[in-house]
Amino acid sequence: MKFDPGQIVATPGALAAFEASGEEPLAFLLRHLDGDWGELSPEDIAENELSLREGFRLLSAYSLRDGTTIWVITESDRSATTILLPEEY
């Protein structure tokens, strides 16, 4: 684990997406906490690496089996990590 996630929460939309795909949120949360930022551009990956060192907000993007995109966002103060759909942002 590269950082403390703080309180972990998920939106109703993200939970419904996981249920529909048959996947578990924990697998994606663990990837995020390990610094596997998922399907981001090289520029966004570099931004996350800077954010990890400097204490800024972290964002990961992953695709579920059914093609649904989910985001995992950790606040800059590391007080909370939210799993959500992009349209819920």
N, C-alpha and C positions, 0 to 999 in steps of 0.2 A: 504494500500500500504506500503510495507516494505522498499522500496527504490525508488529513482528517476530513471526512465528509460532513461532519456536523449532523444535524437532524436529517434523516432521509425520508422524503415524502414522494408520492406519485399522484398525478392527477387522475380523475376518473376516466378520462379519455385514454390515457396511457395504460391504465389497468385493464380497460376493456380491450385494447389492442393486444395486450399480452394474452388475455384469455382467448381471444379469437385466433391467435397464431399458435397457441399451445406452448408458448415459451415463458420462461421465468425472468422477472426483472433482475434478480440477483446476478445472473451471468453477465448482464450488461453493466450493472453497477460495478462489479469487480473489474471488468475491463477498464472502465473509466478511472477507477481508483489506482489501477496499475499503469496509467498513462497511455493506454491504447485508446486513442481519440476517435477511432472508427473511421468513418467515411468523410473526412475533411480534406480540403485542398492543402497542398504543401504550405501555403501562406498561413492558413488557419492552424495547422499543426505547429508551425513555428511560433505563432502567437500564443498558443497554449503552453508551449515549453517556456516562453518568456513569463507568462502568467503564473506558471508553477513556481518559478524562481522568485518572482517579484510579489506574489500574493494577490494577483488579480483573478477575475472570474474565469472559470474553466468550462468549456463546452465540448461535449462529444456528440456525435451523430451516428446512429446505427440503423440498419434495416432489419426488420423482422422477416421471417420466412415468407410471409405473404406480401412483402414489399412495403409495408408500412414503415415510415421513418419515425424514430423516436430520438429525442434529445435527452441528454443528462447534463444538468448545469449545476455547478458548485459555486456558491457565492464567494466573492472576494475575501470576506472575513472568515470563510470556512464554517459558517454557522449552519448552513443547510445545503443539501443536494436535492434537486428536484428532477424527477423523471417525468417527461411530458411529451406531448405531440407538438410539432412545430407550430401548428395553428392555435395552440393553447398559450403560446408565449405572449 
